[in-house]
Amino acid sequence: MTSIHDESDSAPGPRSHEQIAELFKIASREADAIRRLSGCVEQLQQAQEAKHTLATLSPCEIRGAIELRRLREAT
């Protein structure tokens, strides 16, 4: 991860063109980071919903689903 802070940042002053270019590069990645984070949050919500639903199933339903998974993995 790139950091934009170092010891020279403690006092305001002019920045080099390279430093400014790096700031633009970092800022340009914001939309992609938000998109990826949103996808992760959606996956987490789906996993939590699935776990909640699984917790409501009867032992018979769970055994049947486990057997089906086992059969599918065998083929």
N, CA, C and O of each residue as an XYZ file, in Angstrom:
300
protein
N       0.849     -1.171      0.000
C       0.000      0.000      0.000
C       0.891      1.229      0.000
O       1.867      1.295      0.747
N       0.564      2.176     -0.815
C       1.353      3.387     -0.921
C       0.883      4.396      0.103
O      -0.316      4.631      0.255
N       1.833      4.990      0.803
C       1.503      6.021      1.778
C       1.894      7.374      1.197
O       2.926      7.509      0.539
N       1.064      8.357      1.447
C       1.378      9.700      0.952
C       1.996     10.554      2.038
O       2.274     11.734      1.825
N       2.213      9.961      3.208
C       2.758     10.707      4.334
C       4.167     10.235      4.653
O       4.446      9.036      4.632
N       5.041     11.163      4.943
C       6.360     10.854      5.483
C       6.751     11.991      6.410
O       5.958     12.905      6.638
N       7.950     11.945      6.939
C       8.357     12.966      7.900
C       8.312     14.379      7.309
O       8.064     15.342      8.035
N       8.545     14.509      6.017
C       8.547     15.842      5.408
C       7.144     16.432      5.298
O       6.996     17.619      5.009
N       6.096     15.605      5.529
C       4.721     16.097      5.452
C       4.303     16.898      6.676
O       3.256     17.547      6.664
N       5.107     16.860      7.728
C       4.704     17.538      8.953
C       4.689     19.056      8.780
O       3.925     19.744      9.455
N       5.509     19.576      7.900
C       5.518     21.019      7.649
C       4.994     21.271      6.239
O       5.482     20.676      5.278
N       3.998     22.157      6.112
C       3.479     22.438      4.773
C       4.553     23.093      3.907
O       5.387     23.865      4.381
N       4.498     22.764      2.659
C       5.465     23.344      1.734
C       5.183     22.858      0.332
O       4.275     22.056      0.113
N       5.945     23.335     -0.601
C       5.709     22.923     -1.982
C       6.024     21.440     -2.173
O       6.944     20.903     -1.556
N       5.261     20.802     -3.022
C       5.477     19.394     -3.348
C       6.052     19.306     -4.751
O       5.800     20.159     -5.602
N       6.822     18.265     -4.970
C       7.402     18.073     -6.298
C       6.328     17.599     -7.271
O       5.262     17.141     -6.859
N       6.615     17.711     -8.546
C       5.671     17.223     -9.557
C       5.458     15.723     -9.398
O       4.350     15.233     -9.620
N       6.492     14.989     -9.019
C       6.372     13.555     -8.807
C       5.428     13.242     -7.648
O       4.622     12.316     -7.730
N       5.534     14.018     -6.572
C       4.647     13.805     -5.433
C       3.194     14.101     -5.800
O       2.282     13.375     -5.404
N       2.996     15.152     -6.543
C       1.633     15.515     -6.967
C       1.080     14.458     -7.904
O      -0.086     14.079     -7.793
N       1.908     13.974     -8.833
C       1.470     12.917     -9.747
C       1.077     11.667     -8.964
O       0.093     11.008     -9.301
N       1.833     11.342     -7.930
C       1.509     10.182     -7.094
C       0.180     10.393     -6.367
O      -0.604      9.455     -6.220
N      -0.073     11.613     -5.916
C      -1.356     11.907     -5.257
C      -2.519     11.707     -6.222
O      -3.548     11.151     -5.838
N      -2.373     12.149     -7.459
C      -3.414     11.945     -8.469
C      -3.616     10.444     -8.722
O      -4.749      9.984     -8.857
N      -2.527      9.692     -8.784
C      -2.599      8.254     -9.027
C      -3.377      7.570     -7.907
O      -4.244      6.734     -8.162
N      -3.059      7.931     -6.670
C      -3.740      7.344     -5.513
C      -5.223      7.720     -5.519
O      -6.082      6.862     -5.313
N      -5.521      8.977     -5.749
C      -6.913      9.446     -5.741
C      -7.727      8.796     -6.855
O      -8.929      8.581     -6.695
N      -7.094      8.483     -7.973
C      -7.821      7.898     -9.101
C      -8.280      6.474     -8.821
O      -9.142      5.956     -9.530
N      -7.719      5.835     -7.803
C      -8.091      4.453     -7.476
C      -9.295      4.374     -6.540
O      -9.741      3.278     -6.203
N      -9.818      5.503     -6.123
C     -10.904      5.499     -5.150
C     -12.140      4.754     -5.651
O     -12.682      3.921     -4.925
N     -12.595      5.028     -6.864
C     -13.816      4.397     -7.382
C     -13.660      2.885     -7.443
O     -14.596      2.158     -7.108
N     -12.491      2.396     -7.867
C     -12.266      0.964     -7.935
C     -12.275      0.354     -6.540
O     -12.828     -0.727     -6.341
N     -11.676      1.028     -5.584
C     -11.654      0.525     -4.202
C     -13.084      0.446     -3.648
O     -13.433     -0.528     -2.980
N     -13.891      1.440     -3.914
C     -15.282      1.442     -3.441
C     -16.055      0.306     -4.101
O     -16.836     -0.377     -3.438
N     -15.846      0.095     -5.401
C     -16.527     -0.981     -6.121
C     -16.152     -2.342     -5.535
O     -17.021     -3.184     -5.306
N     -14.860     -2.554     -5.294
C     -14.414     -3.833     -4.737
C     -14.947     -4.027     -3.322
O     -15.365     -5.128     -2.962
N     -14.936     -2.971     -2.523
C     -15.448     -3.063     -1.156
C     -16.943     -3.366     -1.156
O     -17.414     -4.168     -0.348
N     -17.684     -2.740     -2.046
C     -19.122     -2.998     -2.141
C     -19.387     -4.455     -2.488
O     -20.305     -5.073     -1.949
N     -18.576     -5.003     -3.395
C     -18.717     -6.414     -3.750
C     -18.444     -7.326     -2.571
O     -19.143     -8.320     -2.375
N     -17.433     -6.996     -1.787
C     -17.110     -7.789     -0.592
C     -18.234     -7.724      0.427
O     -18.582     -8.737      1.035
N     -18.798     -6.552      0.616
C     -19.901     -6.396      1.574
C     -21.102     -7.208      1.109
O     -21.775     -7.841      1.923
N     -21.376     -7.196     -0.195
C     -22.497     -7.975     -0.735
C     -22.271     -9.472     -0.510
O     -23.196    -10.185     -0.123
N     -21.062     -9.945     -0.746
C     -20.749    -11.360     -0.503
C     -20.914    -11.713      0.969
O     -21.435    -12.778      1.300
N     -20.475    -10.831      1.846
C     -20.612    -11.069      3.278
C     -22.083    -11.152      3.678
O     -22.464    -12.021      4.463
N     -22.912    -10.254      3.142
C     -24.339    -10.280      3.447
C     -24.981    -11.576      2.964
O     -25.813    -12.159      3.659
N     -24.592    -12.027      1.766
C     -25.124    -13.282      1.238
C     -24.721    -14.457      2.125
O     -25.537    -15.336      2.398
N     -23.473    -14.475      2.572
C     -22.999    -15.551      3.435
C     -23.758    -15.556      4.756
O     -24.135    -16.618      5.252
N     -23.982    -14.383      5.323
C     -24.709    -14.302      6.586
C     -26.153    -14.761      6.422
O     -26.690    -15.450      7.289
N     -26.785    -14.380      5.309
C     -28.160    -14.818      5.039
C     -28.219    -16.334      4.872
O     -29.136    -16.984      5.373
N     -27.236    -16.894      4.165
C     -27.195    -18.347      3.968
C     -27.027    -19.060      5.301
O     -27.701    -20.057      5.559
N     -26.141    -18.564      6.145
C     -25.930    -19.176      7.459
C     -27.203    -19.100      8.299
O     -27.548    -20.052      8.999
N     -27.893    -17.978      8.227
C     -29.143    -17.832      8.980
C     -30.174    -18.853      8.493
O     -30.846    -19.493      9.303
N     -30.297    -19.005      7.190
C     -31.247    -19.961      6.624
C     -30.858    -21.390      6.986
O     -31.717    -22.197      7.340
N     -29.561    -21.707      6.898
C     -29.108    -23.046      7.267
C     -29.449    -23.370      8.721
O     -29.769    -24.513      9.045
N     -29.383    -22.381      9.580
C     -29.667    -22.593     11.002
C     -31.134    -22.949     11.246
O     -31.472    -23.479     12.305
N     -31.997    -22.665     10.291
C     -33.424    -22.956     10.463
C     -33.830    -24.310      9.892
O     -34.976    -24.730     10.056
N     -32.898    -25.004      9.218
C     -33.230    -26.278      8.582
C     -33.274    -27.414      9.592
O     -32.604    -27.387     10.624
N     -34.077    -28.403      9.264
C     -34.162    -29.596     10.123
C     -32.953    -30.493      9.857
O     -32.317    -30.393      8.808
N     -32.640    -31.369     10.812
C     -31.541    -32.310     10.594
C     -31.735    -33.159      9.335
O     -30.767    -33.462      8.638
N     -32.955    -33.537      9.048
C     -33.251    -34.337      7.856
C     -32.902    -33.544      6.581
O     -32.306    -34.092      5.654
N     -33.269    -32.277      6.540
C     -32.956    -31.440      5.378
C     -31.444    -31.286      5.208
O     -30.926    -31.327      4.092
N     -30.762    -31.112      6.306
C     -29.304    -30.943      6.251
C     -28.636    -32.231      5.765
O     -27.748    -32.184      4.914
N     -29.058    -33.375      6.301
C     -28.477    -34.648      5.857
C     -28.701    -34.848      4.357
O     -27.794    -35.274      3.643
N     -29.904    -34.541      3.884
C     -30.205    -34.690      2.457
C     -29.322    -33.798      1.595
O     -28.835    -34.228      0.550
N     -29.115    -32.568      2.024
C     -28.278    -31.641      1.265
C     -26.813    -32.075      1.277
O     -26.115    -31.946      0.272
N     -26.351    -32.590      2.419
C     -24.965    -33.069      2.505
C     -24.772    -34.267      1.579
O     -23.755    -34.370      0.893
N     -25.733    -35.154      1.562
C     -25.654    -36.325      0.682
C     -25.647    -35.880     -0.784
O     -24.878    -36.415     -1.583
N     -26.470    -34.936     -1.138
C     -26.494    -34.421     -2.514
C     -25.137    -33.812     -2.887
O     -24.636    -34.060     -3.984
N     -24.553    -33.038     -2.013
C     -23.223    -32.453     -2.278
C     -22.183    -33.553     -2.467
O     -21.346    -33.482     -3.366
N     -22.245    -34.571     -1.608
C     -21.289    -35.675     -1.716
C     -21.416    -36.380     -3.057
O     -20.413    -36.697     -3.695
N     -22.645    -36.624     -3.481
C     -22.871    -37.288     -4.765
C     -22.384    -36.432     -5.941
O     -21.809    -36.956     -6.895
N     -22.611    -35.145     -5.872
C     -22.186    -34.242     -6.944
C     -20.654    -34.152     -7.031
O     -20.085    -34.058     -8.118
N     -20.015    -34.182     -5.882
C     -18.547    -34.109     -5.859
C     -17.920    -35.397     -6.371
O     -16.798    -35.389     -6.877
N     -18.646    -36.506     -6.239
C     -18.137    -37.796     -6.690
C     -18.166    -37.924     -8.216
O     -17.465    -38.762     -8.783
N     -18.961    -37.109     -8.865
C     -19.071    -37.200    -10.338
C     -18.267    -36.154    -11.040
O     -18.260    -36.104    -12.270
